[in-house]
Amino acid sequence: MSVTCGVECVVLIGCSRWAWKRCTYVGSNDSETWPMATPEEFEPVPRICRLIMANYETDLRNPQLSPEGGYRLNPDWVLKRVTYAQTEGRSPPYLIYVDHDLKEIVVAIRGLNLVKESDYKVLLDNRLGMQMFDGGYVHCGLLKSATWLLNQESETLKRVWEENGRQYSMVFTGHSLGSGVAALLTVVVVNHRDELGGIPRDKIRCYAVAPARCMSLNLAVKYADVINSIVLQDDFLPRTPTPLEDIFKSIFCLPCFLLLVCLRDTFIPDDRKLGDPRRLYVPGRMYHIVERKFCRCGRFPPEVRTAIPVDGRFEHIVLSCHATADHAIIWIERESEKALELIRESKPEPTVPPKVQKLERLQTIEKEHKDALERAVSLNIPHAAVLTADKPSDEKEEKPSQAEGDDAPKTKSKSSSGKKKWDTLVEKLFKKNDTGNIVIKEETDSPE
């Protein structure tokens, strides 16, 4: 009898400890050791959010969602706007916007539409771990959407970039479902930049807003110099390692589902998580907008923390009533605008020319990326990248992989004969470094 009571007490104490840790875990804990972001690097986020929100507008000249003040989209600079009827369910709607003031070509992709069956089909198409892609694993449905979009728009993007003197940056961005498409689209473009006129890597950027977990950990760290993920406080999607199709099958009972996932992940050791090459993660560098703290009511002035985490990359579900509200693009835009204003106000007056400060931050970002890659190798992450400096750029690295893929079976592209067949180029990435040995060449041009 005493033995039974003792076991029951141990179980009760263990369950109570787990419940206390899970219920007191808040979103700010994920990034409590990260440094603060600078206004220069976070400045694009609010306007990027507004460009994504333009996909939801019926009349761009009389926007209903964008608040007064701040960045305003110029309808005359919208090069193309694609709806569900035009994508035929192969991709979420998107727009192409050329900002001549900031010298940017932006592809902005909208998020999940809960009433569109085609969006669910993209999520359900995830043959996880069936074949390696660029030395890692990615979400199959999101990759197909990214490939379809490139088949449709690559010639347009190349033409616009060349017409503007090859000086503009190319920005891919999306929210929720669209963030996964934008991130994987960026990976494909970075590996085949010659198909877009030879655009330099440092002129390619991706901003994944409220991102889906769409690529394995080694790829998430490898592309942290071009992909940036923006997460608002307790957002559930970046923290849910469960396949996306399971999440959205349970969308109408999401709190119960998240609780079960939280309970399950408690008993999975960290070493096992890091050692699973098929486990998907949020891509790139992380920007975490924090506005609520433990044992405090209400929202506080938001602050932005940034890092390239390897272990502890948003691995814990936050049991919060804000977990779904923090996923909304409107809230993210609003809080990122506030955070940017606060960062600018709190920044001390520069004592050196701004270009020197920008160069110093540039060097810091480069070092953080190298440190993250080395950290991934030290933790024995499967297929983790290693750094070498035997070539000045990754231009030469692409040629062997392309030659290697010449004999690869070519899948039929559904785009017109005048379009680039990006499905064939993606097929080469499935063949690239199939042994899992990834080598990143250190470039002479520093990424911004």
Beta strands, then each sheet from edge to edge (+ up, - down):
strand 1: 78-82
strand 2: 94-99
strand 3: 104-109
strand 4: 169-175
strand 5: 204-209
strand 6: 215-216
strand 7: 227-232
strand 8: 280-281
strand 9: 285-290
strand 10: 303-307
strand 11: 386-388
strand 12: 439-441
sheet 1: 1+ 2- 3+ 4+ 5+ 7+ 9+ 10-
sheet 2: 6+ 8-
sheet 3: 11+ 12+
end
